[in-house]
Amino acid sequence: MTEPAATSANATGSAVPSGEFRLARTSRQTVTASAGGRRYEVLLAAPPGPPPPCGYPLFLVLDADHLFGTAVEALRRSCHRPSATGVSPAVIAGIRPLPEPDGADPRRRDFLPASAAPFLACLEGDVLPAIARHFSIDQSQRTLFGHSLAGCFVLHVLQARPGLFTRWIAASPSIWADPERLEQGFAALAAFVAVPPCELRVMVAVGGWEQGLAPWQAAEADAPAMASRRAERGMVDRARAFARRLDALAGPSFRVRYEELAHEDHASVVPVALAHGLRFALAPARLLDNWPRPAP
């Protein structure tokens, strides 16, 4: 699925790839926010074949500089046999901020609920229309995927703009960063999902080692400080509790899934959650009936 951008010769004279690699059937464009002028790069991966009558599903990943390539390869490995994998072809899109003169941390600026309004407006008013100019998109199958702070943003958008997407995947969401604001968002979400316009799906995933220490970390010099920080953030407890609150709102048209992924930490959880999230978002509804829900 990758193509070398250039080649060079090694010491024995053999041709070896050098420089960057690019993913086949991908493109990129710069999007400037209508309000504020912040610039973002949008990466797009085309699915095989013509679009279905209603358009392609869309799977949009945040933190594209880390996740876009992984998402593209994971989908392409699965979608060529949907009957076996439950994963259908889709447009993979990714968004990442371009450097700003002020040198601010764009992840905290864009993803924390208290300051996320400009980025959310750009996502809705600029990024999604830019994607729709390239591909016919099925409006009933639009997924937003985020990890860590971006996972917190996914949950915030679910509450603040629940009609913007129909599939929501929050991996290791940093709920600890703004628990009060996320708590306040449940009332509006409850009103929306009482009469949802279409089938909605939400998945919350977290690594089993995110609230304690992995076995190899116990002997590290900073193990006590690390354990204290993880206990304070409560990644597993908060993710489970949030999923339970969502599940209390669930119904035939609002599906909620919680996954506590054993033997995974905050970094290693990403590819696993991404693979599971692709299936949860893109599988036919009939395949989801027996999938795990949050324990009572």
N, C-alpha and C positions, 0 to 999 in steps of 0.2 A: 504493500500500500504506500510505500515511500519511494521517492525518487531522489537520487543524488543531484545536488545543484552543481557540483563540479567534481573533477577527479584530479589526482596527482600521482606521481610515481614514488614508491618507497625505495629503500636502499637496494633492493634486488631488481628494481626496474618494473615491478608489477604495478598495475593501475589500481589505486585504492581511492575510495571516496574521500573528499575533503570538503571543507566549508560546511554549509548548512544543508539539511535535508528538508524536503517539502512533501506534504501529503498530497497524493494524487486527488484530483477533482476537488481541490479546495481553492478558495479565493479570500481576499481580504479587502477591506475598505475602511476609510476613516469617517466617523460620524461625529459631527459637532453638535453639542447640545443647543437646542433653540434658545433656552434660557441659561445664561451664564457662560456659554461658549467653551465649556470643557470639552476636550476631545477624547474620543474612544476609538479603539480599533475593533472592528467586528470581523470575526473569522467565520467562514461558511464552508461546509462540506456537503456536496451534492449527493443525494442518494441515487442508486441505480434505477434506470427505467423511468417511464413517464409518470406524472403524478396521478394518484387516484382521482375519481370524480370530485371528491370534496377537498382535494389538495393533500399535500404531505403533512404528517405530524411534524411538530417542531420540538427539538430538545435543546434548550438554551442553557449553557453552562457559564457561570461566573468564574472569575479568576482564570480566564482562558489561557494565560501564559503557562499555567501549570496543568490545566485539565483538558484543553481542547483536543490535543493529539490522543490522549488516553481514551476520551469519549469516542472519537472517530473510529479508532481501531477496535474498541470494544463492540461498537455497533456493527461495524462491517464484518466482524468475525461471527456475529450472531444472525444478522438479518437475512442472510442468503437462504436460510432454512427456517422460516417463521413457524412452520408446523411443528418443528422439533424444539425450537428454542422459545417460542412465544414472543419473539422480538421482531417487529415489522420494520421495514425501511423508514427512515425519517431524515429530515434536514437537521444536521448538527450545527449549531451556531455557538460562538463564544464571544465574550466581550471582555476587553481589558482596557484600563486607562492608559493614555499616553502621558509622558512626563509633563508636569506643570512647572512654571517658573518658581513658584513658592516652595517647591519641594515637600509639600504636605503629604502625609500618609494617605493615599487614596482609598485604601481598604477601610480604615476607620471612618473616614469622611463619608464614603458612599454606603457602607453597609450597616453602621450603627443606626438603629431606628431614630434616635434623636436628631441626626443630621442627614438622613437618607432621602429626604423629599426631593432635592434637585436631581439626584441620580435616578430615582424612581420616575420622575417626570421625563427624563431623557430616555429611559428604557421604554416607557409607554409611547411617548410622542415622536421619538427619533429612531431608536434602534429597531423596534418591531416593524414600523413602516419601511425601514430600509431593507429588512429581511424580506418583507412581502413584495418588494419591487423585484427581487431576484427569483423568488419561488412562490408557487401557489401553496398557501398554508391552510390546513384544516383548523378552523378556529376552535373546534371542540377538542383538539388534541395539542395543546401548547404546554410544554413542560418547562419549569424553572428549576435548575439544580445549583446548589451552593454548599460549600463546606466551611466549617468553622465560623468566622464572622459572616461569611457569605451565606452560611446556613441560617444564621440569625436573621439576616436580611430576607431570606426566603420566607421564614415564618412571619416576619413583619409585613411583607407584601401580601401574603395570604390573608392577613387580617385587615390591612389598610385598603387593598385593591383586589378583593377575592375574585372578581370577574376578569382579571387581566390574564391569568393562566387557568388551566384546568387540571394540571398535574404539578405537584409540588414535592420536591425531594430535598430534605434538609439533612445533610450528613454532619454529624458532630456539631450541631448548632451551638454557638456560644451564647446560650440563653443568659448566662451569668452577667453578660455585658450590659444588659438593660432589662432585667426581669419584670420591673414594674410596668414599663410601657407595653411589654408583650402580654402581661396579665390584663391590662386595660383593653386589649384588642379583642377579647373573646366575645363580648356582647355584640359587637357589630358583625362578627363572623357568624355567630349563632343565628342572627336574623337573616343573613344571606343564605346559609345552607338549609334553612327551613324550607325554602322553595327554590332550589338551585336551578339555573337555566339549562344545565346539562350535567352529565356525570362528572363528578370531581373526585380526585384521588390525592391523598397526602401520605408521604412516607417520611418517618423520622428514624434515622439510624445513628448508632453510636458504637464506638469500640469498647469492648469489655475491659480494657486496661486504661481507659481514659480517666478514671476516677481514683485509681490506685497506681501502684508501681508494677511494671512488667518484671518478670523474674530476674532479668539481667540488670535491672536498674537498682535493685536493693542494695548492692554493694558500692554504688557510686558515692562519692564524697558529698554530693549535694542531695542525696536521697531524702533526708528529713525535710528539707525545704521544698523539694519537688512534691513529696507526699502531702505536705501541708497545703500547698497551692492547689493541688488537684482536689483535695478534700473540700477546700473552700469553694472552688468553682462548681463542684458537684455535677460534672458533665453527664454522667449516667442517670443520676437521680432526677435532674432537671429535664433531660430528654424524655425519660419514661413518664414523668408527671405531665409534661406538656402533651405527649401523645395520648395519655389517658383523658385529658381534658378534651382533646379533639375527638376521641372515640366516643365520648358522651354525646357528641353532636352527630355521630355517624348515622347513616340510613342507607336505603337502597341506592341512592344517587350520590352518596358521600362516603367514600371508602377511606379508611385510615389503616396504615400499617406501621408497626414499630419493630425494629430489628436491633438487638443488642449483639454485636458481632464479636464472638469470643476470640481471644488471642490477637486482637487488633488494637493498636494504639491510635493516637490522633493523626498520625501520618499514614500508617499502613491501612487504615480503614477506607481511604479514599477509593482505590480501584475496586474494592469489594462492594462498597456502597454504590458506586457508579454502575457496576454490572447489574446489581440487584435492582437499582433504580430504573435502568433502561427497560428491564422486563416489566416492572410494576407499571411504568408509564405507558408502554407500547403494547402490552399484551391485550388480547380481546377480553372483555369484561367477564366472560364465562370462565376464564382461567383463574380468576382471583377469588372465587367463592371460598376456598379452603385455605387461603393464605393467612399467616398469623396476624392477630390483632393484639393491641396492648393488653396485658394481663390485668384483671380487675384489682 
